[in-house]
Amino acid sequence: MSLSFKDYKIALPQAFSNGQNAFDFMSELTDRVSGIEEFSQLPVPFLCIGTDVSTGQQVMLERGCLACCMRASGSLPGVLAPVELNGQLITDGGVVNNFPAKEVREKGMDIIIGVTVEAGLYKKEELQSIQKIIEQVGSYQMEARSREQLQYCDLVIRPDISGYGVTSFDATDSLLLRGEQAARKVWDQLIDIARRQQAAAALPARALPLHTDDCPMHINAVYLEPNKAITTRALLKKFPDQVPGEISFSRFRDGIAALYATDNFQYLDYRFKIDSNGIRELYIRPRLKPGYERSLRLGLHFDNVYKSSLLLNGTFRNVLFRNSIASLDCIIGDKLRYNFNYFVDRGRKPGFGFNSRLNLTNLFIDLPVRVDIGGAFSVQKLLFNLTDFTQELYVNLAASNHFATGLAAEVKHFKTATSQAVDYLTSEDYIDEKGWYSAGKAFFNWDSRDRLFFTRSGMLAGIDLRFILPISSKKYEETERKPGWNFDLRAKYALPVSARLTAIVSLNAGITQGTPAPPYRYFIGSNNLNLINNFRPFIGLPFAKISGNHLLQGSIAGQYNLFKNHYLTLSGHLAWIDDRLQPFSDKKRLFRSAGIAYGLDTPLGPVEMCYGMSNRGSELYVNLGYWF
């Protein structure tokens, strides 16, 4: 849950959605007539109705930006936020006039075909819930106004929409079919009207060709309305192609989506102006969120590793530098954790930032043999507390919406300890440590996924090359502090096989050489996605169960969308992890597993249950909510 603060007051959103995607979609559909501002001059003359939120008066929308007016007229209260047009805040015209047949007749139209999708009032026996009673009361005036308007129609088509409501967005195919069925009932009348029509007028000379990926549009200039949230340089960086320049509308929409994803804006109002010579100019007017510079986020999560956690996040923009963002996570649970991130976006120039992290968690470590502790009690596992405290400075040498590459320097404190025993000897898979380390890093990160969870397509990948220098180390205090290095590769690729089935392939590989450095040692186990250092998930093993300096790991999974937001995933995994750089020479260091998971993608985050079986046992995992 995210709340913005304006003048130190909570600023609630105007609707469930700000409607950016709806506007982008309408803008693309109407692009070929975007140079026509008088709607009466369109190939099909047009008007629509809006409602002034402040006065409740009807507003006739007949000129300006066609996509903006369509978006405003369709701003269903509570679902899509209202739109500011010409100094007025406009919401759905249906609030005051849901069937403007009279207004169309007054424009001189000879024949009016009306389509009404109103379900009518509920009958007495249907009014058995508070929801239906509220809907009924709110429908009285709308029904009365619509009945008055019907007299201005020459032909009325009434699709049967029983069982559907104004938010039945997932029933598009069924509703379209019902509309066609209703039109077929008056087909002869429609054909007669068509015969009486004059020949359809050709498109005006000012209409533009339809832009596709093979026929991109050329933007000659970009003008950004001055604002506190973003500069022109930072804005242009968000577009995947060079702008001004040639760009397809689909890639243009990708750039708008990337701008909207900065979370600075309620929506981005933009329009194209095209002169008689075909020169296209883009004008962007960002509508900033109230209190966008300061926001509070709250979150809840449960998983097998960190257990129940409460997230308190404060996000602050334009601190010290323009186009900067500072974010502080305080995570309260079985263990206290925090993350602080600060980044300055300098557009196409290198950006820079600072990260600070404290991570506390528990590990159960195997003893070489079972130890009797008196009576009938014995132990073979010790509970260790892990502390990871990291400070990192970095610079992004190059970055786009999908990738970032640069250099970083970090200082890390890494500690493991137990209060359950003294003079203990653990298994070879764990290292007792208390030390400080420094490292220089070159990195490359790539993320083209279509969605964060239950990904349908795209790749998540990263490459890190670290040069490590121990500052102090309990484990190696008698060893000369020679530098070491670590090369790490991570890749996960999702490929849609069919409309419901996605194949997912993953690869993790890493080598650590030189003076052993416990913080950069590889640990595998669990399905945890909130990972630090070189910890990696491996279904069928407990968290951080197996470790080694070298790792080669692969998996393949099939993710099936059962219905709506429900997913079933079957997966297979293979990993080799060892301290010796001799892959597969020791079969004891080869691990196999298979997993089955059932997940649900909800507005409050993913919910997933997973069962994994490996050659070292089996595990059941439960994850609720976004990972943090």
C-alpha positions in Angstrom: 0.0 0.0 0.0 1.4 3.4 -1.0 0.4 6.8 0.4 1.7 10.2 -0.7 2.1 13.1 1.6 1.1 16.6 0.5 1.6 19.4 3.2 2.1 16.5 5.7 -1.3 15.1 5.0 -2.2 11.7 3.5 -3.1 12.2 -0.2 -5.4 9.4 -1.3 -5.6 8.4 -5.1 -8.5 9.7 -7.2 -9.4 6.3 -8.5 -8.3 2.7 -8.8 -6.3 3.5 -12.0 -4.9 6.8 -13.3 -5.8 5.5 -16.8 -2.4 6.0 -18.5 -2.6 2.7 -20.5 -6.2 3.6 -21.6 -5.0 7.0 -22.9 -1.9 5.5 -24.6 -4.2 3.0 -26.4 -6.6 5.6 -27.6 -3.7 7.9 -28.7 -2.3 5.1 -30.9 -5.7 4.3 -32.4 -6.4 8.0 -33.3 -2.9 8.9 -34.3 -3.7 9.1 -38.1 -6.1 12.0 -37.4 -4.1 13.6 -34.5 -3.6 16.7 -36.6 -7.4 17.4 -36.7 -8.6 19.4 -33.7 -12.1 20.2 -34.9 -14.0 16.9 -34.4 -16.6 17.9 -37.0 -13.8 17.7 -39.6 -12.9 14.1 -38.8 -13.6 11.4 -41.4 -16.5 10.4 -39.1 -17.7 13.6 -37.3 -17.6 13.0 -33.6 -18.5 14.4 -30.2 -18.6 13.1 -26.7 -19.9 14.1 -23.3 -18.0 14.8 -20.1 -19.0 15.9 -16.6 -17.4 18.8 -14.8 -16.6 17.2 -11.4 -16.6 20.6 -9.6 -20.0 21.7 -10.8 -21.8 18.6 -12.0 -22.6 20.3 -15.3 -22.5 18.6 -18.7 -19.5 19.5 -20.9 -19.6 19.0 -24.7 -16.2 17.8 -26.0 -15.9 18.7 -29.7 -12.4 20.0 -30.3 -8.8 19.6 -29.0 -6.9 16.3 -28.5 -9.2 13.5 -29.6 -7.6 10.8 -27.4 -7.7 13.2 -24.4 -11.4 13.8 -24.8 -12.2 10.1 -25.3 -10.2 9.3 -22.2 -12.0 12.0 -20.2 -15.4 11.0 -21.4 -14.8 7.4 -20.3 -13.5 8.2 -16.8 -15.8 5.9 -14.9 -15.8 7.3 -11.3 -13.7 5.3 -8.9 -12.2 3.1 -11.7 -10.4 5.7 -13.9 -9.2 9.1 -12.5 -10.8 12.2 -14.0 -8.9 14.3 -16.6 -8.0 18.0 -16.5 -9.1 19.7 -19.8 -9.1 23.4 -20.4 -9.0 24.1 -16.7 -11.9 21.8 -15.9 -11.7 18.4 -14.1 -13.7 16.1 -16.4 -15.1 12.7 -15.5 -17.5 10.2 -17.3 -20.2 12.0 -19.2 -22.6 9.2 -18.3 -22.9 10.8 -14.8 -25.1 13.5 -16.4 -25.9 12.2 -19.8 -25.3 8.5 -20.6 -27.1 8.6 -24.0 -26.6 11.9 -25.9 -28.9 11.2 -28.8 -30.4 14.7 -28.7 -27.0 16.4 -28.9 -26.2 14.3 -32.0 -29.6 15.2 -33.6 -28.9 18.9 -33.0 -25.8 18.6 -35.0 -27.9 18.0 -38.1 -27.7 14.2 -38.4 -30.5 12.6 -40.5 -30.5 9.1 -39.1 -29.4 8.2 -35.6 -28.6 4.6 -34.6 -28.5 4.2 -30.8 -26.9 1.3 -28.9 -27.8 1.0 -25.2 -26.1 -1.3 -22.8 -28.0 -0.3 -19.7 -29.3 -3.3 -17.8 -32.4 -1.5 -16.5 -33.5 -1.3 -12.9 -33.5 -4.4 -10.6 -36.8 -6.1 -9.9 -38.1 -6.2 -6.3 -37.1 -9.9 -5.8 -33.6 -9.1 -6.9 -32.9 -6.4 -4.3 -31.5 -8.7 -1.7 -28.1 -7.0 -1.0 -26.8 -3.6 0.0 -24.7 -3.5 -3.3 -27.8 -3.9 -5.5 -29.8 -1.4 -3.5 -27.0 1.2 -3.8 -26.8 0.5 -7.5 -30.6 0.9 -7.8 -30.7 4.2 -6.1 -27.8 5.6 -8.2 -29.5 4.4 -11.4 -32.9 6.3 -11.1 -31.9 9.5 -12.8 -29.7 7.8 -15.4 -32.5 5.5 -16.4 -34.9 8.5 -16.7 -32.6 10.6 -18.8 -31.8 7.7 -21.1 -35.6 7.0 -21.7 -36.0 10.7 -22.7 -33.1 10.4 -25.2 -34.4 7.3 -26.9 -37.1 9.3 -28.7 -34.4 11.0 -30.8 -33.2 7.6 -32.2 -34.4 6.1 -35.5 -33.1 2.7 -34.6 -32.1 1.3 -31.1 -30.0 -1.8 -30.6 -30.1 -3.5 -27.2 -27.5 -6.1 -26.5 -28.4 -8.6 -23.8 -25.7 -7.8 -21.1 -27.4 -9.6 -18.2 -24.9 -11.1 -15.9 -22.3 -8.5 -16.7 -21.4 -5.2 -15.1 -19.4 -2.0 -15.9 -16.2 -3.6 -14.6 -16.5 -6.9 -16.6 -13.2 -6.2 -18.4 -12.3 -9.8 -18.7 -15.4 -10.7 -20.7 -14.5 -8.7 -23.9 -15.1 -11.6 -26.3 -18.5 -12.6 -24.8 -19.7 -9.0 -24.8 -18.6 -8.4 -28.4 -20.5 -11.5 -29.4 -23.7 -10.3 -27.7 -23.4 -7.0 -29.4 -23.1 -8.7 -32.8 -26.1 -11.0 -32.0 -28.2 -7.9 -31.2 -27.2 -6.2 -34.4 -28.1 -9.3 -36.4 -31.7 -9.0 -35.2 -32.1 -5.6 -37.0 -29.8 -6.5 -39.9 -32.4 -5.7 -42.6 -32.9 -2.3 -41.2 -29.2 -1.6 -41.1 -28.8 -2.7 -44.7 -31.7 -0.4 -45.7 -30.0 2.6 -43.9 -26.7 1.7 -45.6 -28.4 1.8 -49.1 -29.8 5.3 -48.3 -26.5 6.7 -47.3 -24.4 8.6 -49.8 -21.1 7.2 -50.8 -18.6 7.3 -47.9 -16.4 10.4 -48.1 -12.7 9.8 -48.6 -10.3 10.6 -45.8 -9.4 14.2 -45.6 -6.0 15.0 -47.1 -4.7 15.9 -43.6 -5.3 12.3 -42.3 -2.0 10.5 -41.8 -1.0 6.9 -42.7 -1.3 4.3 -40.0 2.0 3.9 -38.2 3.3 0.4 -37.6 6.6 -1.1 -36.6 7.5 -1.3 -40.3 6.3 2.3 -40.8 7.5 4.4 -37.8 6.6 8.0 -37.2 9.2 10.7 -37.2 9.1 13.1 -34.3 10.9 16.3 -35.2 10.9 18.0 -31.8 9.9 17.3 -28.2 8.6 20.0 -25.8 8.2 19.3 -22.1 6.2 21.5 -19.8 8.4 22.7 -17.0 8.0 20.6 -13.8 9.9 19.5 -10.7 9.8 15.8 -11.4 11.8 15.3 -14.6 14.0 17.2 -17.0 13.9 16.9 -20.8 17.2 15.1 -20.8 16.0 12.4 -18.3 12.7 12.1 -20.1 14.3 11.5 -23.5 16.4 8.7 -22.0 13.3 6.7 -21.2 12.4 6.1 -24.9 14.0 3.0 -26.3 14.9 4.8 -29.6 16.5 8.2 -30.2 13.9 10.9 -29.8 13.6 13.3 -31.7 13.9 10.8 -34.5 12.0 7.8 -35.9 10.1 5.6 -33.5 7.2 3.1 -33.9 4.1 3.8 -31.8 4.6 0.6 -29.9 8.1 1.6 -28.8 6.8 5.1 -28.1 4.3 3.6 -25.7 7.1 1.6 -24.1 8.8 5.0 -23.4 5.7 6.5 -21.9 5.2 3.3 -19.7 8.8 3.7 -18.5 8.1 7.4 -17.6 4.9 6.4 -15.8 6.7 3.7 -13.9 8.9 6.3 -12.1 5.8 6.8 -9.9 6.1 10.6 -10.1 2.9 11.1 -12.2 -0.8 10.7 -12.0 -0.6 10.5 -15.8 1.3 11.9 -18.7 -0.8 14.1 -21.0 0.8 14.3 -24.4 -0.3 15.2 -27.9 1.2 15.5 -31.4 0.9 18.6 -33.4 1.4 18.2 -37.2 1.7 21.1 -39.6 0.8 21.2 -43.3 4.2 20.0 -44.2 3.9 16.9 -42.0 6.3 18.2 -39.3 5.4 16.3 -36.1 6.0 17.8 -32.7 5.4 16.1 -29.4 4.1 18.1 -26.4 4.2 16.5 -23.0 2.4 17.8 -19.9 3.2 15.7 -16.8 0.4 15.7 -14.2 2.3 15.2 -11.0 1.0 13.1 -8.1 0.0 15.2 -5.1 2.8 15.0 -2.7 4.9 12.9 -5.1 8.1 14.0 -3.5 7.3 12.2 -0.2 5.5 8.9 0.1 5.0 6.2 2.6 4.6 2.5 1.7 3.5 -0.3 3.9 3.8 -4.0 3.1 3.3 -7.5 4.7 5.1 -10.7 3.7 5.6 -14.2 4.9 8.2 -16.8 3.8 10.1 -19.8 5.3 13.3 -17.8 5.8 12.4 -14.4 7.1 9.0 -15.5 8.5 6.4 -12.7 9.0 7.7 -9.3 8.1 6.3 -5.8 8.1 7.7 -3.2 5.7 7.8 0.5 6.4 9.2 2.5 3.4 9.8 6.2 3.0 10.6 7.5 -0.5 11.9 11.0 -1.0 12.6 12.7 -4.4 14.9 15.6 -5.4 17.0 15.3 -2.2 20.4 17.1 -2.7 20.2 16.6 -6.5 17.5 17.1 -9.2 16.1 13.8 -10.5 17.2 11.9 -7.4 15.3 9.3 -5.4 16.1 8.2 -1.9 14.3 5.1 -0.4 14.6 3.7 3.1 13.1 0.3 4.0 12.7 -0.6 7.6 11.7 -4.3 7.9 10.3 -5.5 11.2 9.9 -9.2 11.9 11.8 -12.0 13.6 14.9 -10.2 12.6 15.3 -6.4 12.0 16.6 -5.5 8.6 17.0 -2.3 6.6 17.8 -1.1 3.1 18.7 2.4 2.0 19.1 3.3 -1.7 19.9 6.7 -3.2 20.3 7.3 -7.0 20.7 10.3 -9.1 19.4 10.0 -12.7 21.4 12.2 -15.0 19.6 11.3 -18.3 22.0 10.0 -20.9 25.0 10.9 -18.8 26.3 8.5 -16.2 24.2 8.3 -13.0 25.5 7.5 -9.6 24.2 6.2 -6.3 24.7 4.7 -2.8 23.3 1.6 -1.2 23.4 0.5 2.4 22.0 -2.8 3.7 21.7 -4.6 7.1 20.5 -8.2 6.8 20.0 -10.5 9.8 18.7 -14.0 9.5 19.1 -17.5 11.0 20.8 -20.6 9.6 20.7 -24.1 10.8 24.1 -25.7 10.3 24.8 -29.5 10.4 27.4 -30.9 12.9 29.7 -33.7 11.6 28.2 -36.1 14.2 25.2 -36.1 16.5 26.2 -34.8 20.0 24.6 -36.0 23.2 23.8 -33.1 25.6 22.6 -35.1 28.5 19.6 -37.4 29.2 17.8 -38.4 26.1 18.7 -35.2 24.3 21.1 -34.8 21.4 21.7 -32.3 18.6 23.0 -32.4 15.1 22.2 -28.9 14.1 23.2 -25.6 15.5 21.3 -22.3 15.1 23.6 -19.6 13.7 22.8 -15.9 13.5 24.0 -14.4 10.2 24.8 -10.6 10.0 25.5 -9.0 6.7 26.2 -5.2 6.7 27.1 -3.7 3.3 27.9 -0.2 2.1 28.2 0.4 -1.7 29.0 3.3 -4.0 28.3 2.9 -7.7 28.1 4.7 -11.0 26.0 3.7 -14.0 28.2 4.2 -17.0 25.4 3.4 -19.4 21.7 2.5 -18.8 18.3 2.3 -20.5 14.9 0.9 -19.5 16.2 -2.6 -19.8 19.9 -2.6 -18.7 22.5 -0.9 -16.5 26.3 -1.3 -16.6 28.9 0.3 -14.4 31.4 0.2 -11.6 31.0 -0.1 -7.8 33.0 -0.2 -4.6 31.8 -1.8 -1.4 32.7 -2.5 2.2 31.1 -5.4 3.9 30.9 -6.8 7.5 30.0 -10.5 7.6 29.5 -12.4 10.8 28.1 -15.8 11.8 27.8 -16.9 15.4 25.9 -19.3 17.7 25.1 -19.1 21.4 24.3 -22.8 21.6 27.9 -24.2 21.8 31.6 -23.4 22.1 34.5 -25.0 20.4 32.2 -26.5 17.8 33.1 -28.0 14.5 30.5 -27.7 11.7 30.2 -29.6 8.5 32.3 -28.7 5.5 29.4 -26.7 4.0 29.7 -23.9 6.4 32.4 -21.4 7.5 32.5 -19.7 10.9 33.4 -16.0 10.3 33.6 -12.5 11.7 35.3 -10.1 9.3 35.4 -7.0 7.2 35.9 -7.1 3.4 36.3 -4.5 0.6 35.6 -5.2 -3.0 35.6 -3.4 -6.4 33.0 -4.6 -8.9 32.1 -4.2 -12.5 28.5 -5.1 -13.2 26.0 -5.6 -16.0 22.3 -6.1 -15.3 19.5 -6.8 -17.8 15.7 -7.0 -17.2 13.2 -7.2 -20.1 10.5 -9.2 -18.2 6.9 -8.3 -19.0 6.0 -8.6 -15.3 7.8 -9.1 -12.0 6.1 -12.3 -10.9 4.7 -15.2 -13.0 6.6 -13.8 -15.9 5.3 -14.6 -19.4 8.2 -13.4 -21.5 11.5 -11.7 -21.2 14.9 -12.1 -19.5 16.4 -11.3 -16.2 20.2 -11.5 -16.2 23.3 -10.2 -14.4 27.1 -10.4 -14.6 29.4 -9.3 -11.8 33.2 -9.4 -11.6 34.5 -8.6 -8.1 38.1 -8.1 -6.9 38.1 -8.8 -3.2 40.5 -7.7 -0.5 39.9 -8.9 3.2 40.4 -6.1 5.7 40.1 -8.3 8.8 39.0 -11.9 9.2 38.5 -14.2 12.2 38.7 -17.3 10.0 41.9 -16.3 8.2 43.6 -14.0 10.7 46.8 -16.1 10.4 46.6 -16.0 6.6 48.2 -13.3 4.5 45.5 -11.0 3.2 45.9 -11.6 -0.5 43.2 -10.4 -2.9 40.8 -12.8 -4.5 38.2 -12.5 -7.2 34.7 -13.7 -7.9 32.9 -14.0 -11.3 29.2 -14.5 -11.1 26.6 -15.1 -13.9 22.8 -15.2 -13.4 20.3 -15.6 -16.2 16.5 -16.5 -16.4 14.6 -16.5 -19.6 10.9 -16.9 -20.1 9.5 -17.9 -23.5 5.7 -18.2 -24.2 5.0 -21.6 -25.8 1.2 -21.0 -26.1 -1.4 -18.6 -24.8 -1.3 -20.2 -21.4 2.0 -22.1 -21.2 5.4 -20.5 -20.6 8.8 -22.3 -20.6 11.4 -20.8 -18.1 15.1 -21.7 -18.3 17.5 -20.5 -15.6 21.3 -20.6 -15.3 23.6 -19.7 -12.3 27.4 -20.0 -12.5 30.2 -18.6 -10.4 33.9 -19.0 -9.6 35.7 -17.6 -6.5 39.5 -17.8 -6.5 42.3 -16.5 -4.3 42.0 -15.9 -0.6 38.7 -17.5 0.5 36.1 -14.9 1.3 33.0 -16.2 3.2 30.7 -13.4 2.2 31.1 -14.3 -1.5 30.9 -18.0 -1.0 27.9 -19.7 -2.8 25.0 -21.0 -0.7 22.0 -22.9 -2.3 18.7 -23.8 -0.8 15.0 -22.8 -0.5 12.9 -20.8 -3.1 13.7 -17.5 -1.5 13.8 -14.5 -3.9 15.1 -11.9 -1.4 18.7 -13.0 -1.7 21.9 -11.4 -0.6 25.5 -11.8 -1.8 25.9 -15.2 -3.6 22.9 -17.0 -2.0 20.9 -18.8 -4.6 17.5 -20.7 -4.5 17.4 -24.4 -4.9 14.0 -26.2 -4.4 14.1 -29.2 -2.2 16.8 -28.0 0.2 16.5 -25.8 3.3 17.8 -22.2 3.1 21.6 -22.0 2.6 21.9 -25.8 3.2 24.9 -26.4 0.9 27.9 -24.1 0.2 31.0 -23.9 -1.9 33.3 -21.5 -3.7 32.2 -22.6 -7.2 28.7 -23.1 -8.6 27.1 -24.4 -11.7 23.3 -24.6 -11.6 20.5 -24.9 -14.1 16.8 -25.4 -14.1 13.9 -25.7 -16.5 10.2 -25.1 -15.6 6.8 -25.1 -17.3 4.4 -22.4 -16.0 0.7 -22.9 -16.9 -1.9 -20.3 -16.5 -4.9 -22.3 -15.3 -7.4 -19.5 -15.3 -7.4 -15.8 -14.6 -4.4 -15.2 -12.2 -3.9 -18.9 -11.1 -0.6 -20.6 -12.1 0.7 -24.2 -11.9 4.4 -24.7 -12.2 6.5 -27.9 -12.6 10.2 -27.6 -12.5 13.5 -29.6 -12.5 16.8 -28.5 -11.0 20.4 -29.5 -11.1 23.4 -28.0 -9.3 27.1 -28.7 -8.7 28.7 -26.8 -5.9 32.2 -27.4 -4.5 35.4 -25.8 -3.2 37.4 -27.5 -5.9 37.3 -26.3 -9.4 36.7 -29.9 -10.8 33.1 -30.0 -12.0 31.2 -33.2 -11.4 34.3 -35.0 -10.0 32.6 -35.7 -6.7 29.1 -37.1 -7.1 28.3 -36.1 -3.5 28.5 -32.4 -4.6 25.9 -33.0 -7.3 22.3 -32.1 -6.3 19.0 -32.8 -8.1 15.5 -31.8 -7.4 12.0 -31.4 -8.8 9.2 -29.1 -7.7 5.6 -28.4 -8.1 4.1 -25.0 -7.2 0.6 -23.4 -7.2 0.5 -19.6 -7.3 -2.0 -16.8 -7.4 -1.2 -13.3 -8.6 -3.2 -10.8 -6.5 -3.2 -7.0 -6.3 -1.6 -7.4 -2.8 1.3 -9.5 -4.2 2.0 -13.1 -5.2 0.7 -16.0 -3.1 2.5 -19.3 -3.7 2.9 -22.8 -2.2 5.7 -25.0 -3.5 6.8 -28.5 -2.7 10.3 -29.7 -3.7 12.0 -33.1 -3.6 15.8 -33.5 -3.8 18.4 -36.1 -3.4 19.0 -34.6 0.1 15.4 -34.5 1.3 12.2 -32.5 0.7 10.8 -29.1 1.7 7.5 -27.3 1.6 7.6 -23.5 1.0 4.9 -20.9 1.5 5.2 -17.3 0.3 2.7 -14.6 0.8 3.0 -11.1 -0.6 5.7 -9.1 -2.4 9.3 -10.0 -1.5 11.3 -7.7 0.7 
